[in-house]
Amino acid sequence: MIKILKYGQLAPEEIFARNESELDVSDAVREIIENVRKNKDAALFAYCERFDKAPLSSLEVSEEEIEEAFAAVDTAFIDILRQAAENICAFHEKQKRASFLINEKEGVITGQKVTPIERVGLYVPGGTAAYPSTVLMDSIPAKLAGCKQIVITTPPMPNGKINPVILAAAKIAGVDRIYKIGGAQAVAALAYGTQTVPKVDKIVGPGNAYVAEAKRQVFGKVSIDMIAGPSEILVIADGKSNPAFVAADLLSQAEHDKMASAVLVMESQDLALAVAKELEKQLSLLPREEIARTSIENNGKIIVAKSIDEVLSVANEIAPEHLELCVDNPFDYLDKIKNAGSVFMGRFCPEALGDYFAGPNHTLPTSGTARFSSPLSVDDFVKKTQFTYYTQEALAGVYRHVAYFAEKEGLDAHAKSATIRFEDESNE
C-alpha cells in the first residue's frame, strides 16, 4: 500500500528518497573501462558473450541488418515513429542557436560562433527491452545541431541481433553507425575508441547503474549529458481529478524499475484514499506488477497539503524529473513552477505522451538536479566559441584600463602585454 502523509511529515529531501541502497559498482566499472582501453575490440567481444550471452562475429550493425529490421517492423508502428520524429524535430528546431557579432564601437568586434560537436555517441538501453523513443530523442537534436557523425551503442539480444524497432528508429532519425555493445564497456569504447568503435566527443543517453557510473568515470575524457538516476514523477492533482487517471500516471513511472519514485500531492484527503484504492486495483492488472508494486510500496507517497501554495512548494523543493499539473487552468500555475525537468499540463496530458510522441525531450534531469540543469536539447550537441577583434586605435583608448585592472590582480605580465604596444609610438 502506498504511504499517505501530511505535508511537513517528511523533509523535502526525503520525498523522493529510495529505501533500497544503491549498489556500489565503481570498482567493477573501473576494471571494465581499463580492460576496454587495453584490449579494445577483444574485450568488447568477450563482454558481449559474458554479459549478453551473445557470441558475435562483428560488432557493427550492417546496412543489410538495418534494412532487414526495418522491413520486419509493422508499417503502423513505422508511421507512428515517423510522426513522433516529426514532432521531436519541430520542437527541437526552435532550440537552434545562431552565431552573433557585435560591432557597436569603432574598431571593436566581439562575437560568438556556434559549432556542432563533431562526433557524438548515444547509449540506447536494449537487450530484453527496447527503447526506440530514446533513439529519436537523443539523435534528432544531434542531427539538428549538425553533428557530423552520430554513433549508437546498444546491447544485442542473445541471437546477436538488435531489436528491430531500435534499428528502425535509427534509420528514421538518420543515425550513421550502430554497434552491438551495452553496459559500461560501451561507454568505455565510445570514450577511448577501439579498432572498430570510433572515439567520440560526447556521450549521451540513459542506462543502468553500470552505465551511469561509467559515464561518471570517463567524464573529462569526453563530455556527457548527465548522470541520470531512477525515474521519478510528481503529480499535482485537485479534488476534481479522476483517481483512475492519477493512479495510472503514477504507475507509468513505477513500472520502470523498483527504484523509481511516484509521488502525488494534493489538497484532498478523499482523493488520496481513492487513488490509493485505485493503485491496488490497477497494480493487479500490470504485467510488470512486481516491479511497480515494489516501487510504489518502497518509494511511492501521497502527500496531503493544506493549500495550492503548499502543493507548489513541494514541487519546487524537490525539483522532479516529471511534473504533472492535473488541474483546471494549468497555465495559471506554470510560472510558479521553478524547478522541474518537464511539466505536463492539464487532465489529458499524461507523462507518457512526453515519453514518446509530443516532441519535447524525454531525457531529463533527475534526483533534484532540475534545480540547476535542463532537459537534453540541441544545446547539448554544440559548443560556443567567443572571438574578439580590436584595431590599434581601439586598443589605444582602453589599454591603460586593462593594465590597471591587471595590476589590481597582481598580474604584471598581463598589464605589460597591453602597455608594451604603446611604449614606442612608432610601433605600427
ABEGO torsion letter per residue (X at the ends): XBBBBBBGABBAAAAABBABBBBBAAAAAAAAAAAAAAAEAAAAAAAAAAAAGBBBABABBBAAAAAAAAAABBAAAAAAAAAAAAAAAAAAAAABBBBBBBBABBGBBBBBBBBBBABBBBBBBBEABBBAAAAAAAAAAAAAAGBABBBBBBBBBAAGBBBAAAAAAAAAAGBABBBBBBEAAAAAAAAAEBAABBBBABBBEBBBAAAAAAAAAABGABBBABBBBBBBBBBBBBAABBAAAAAAAAAAAAAABAABBBBBBBABAAAAAAAAAAAAAAAAABAAAAAAAAAAAAABBBBBBABAAAAAAAAAAAGBABBBBBBBGAAAAAAABABBABBBBEAABBAAAAAAAAGBBABBBBGGAAAABBBBBAAAABBBBBBBBBBAAAAAAAAAAAAAAAAAAGBAAAAAAAAAAAABAABX
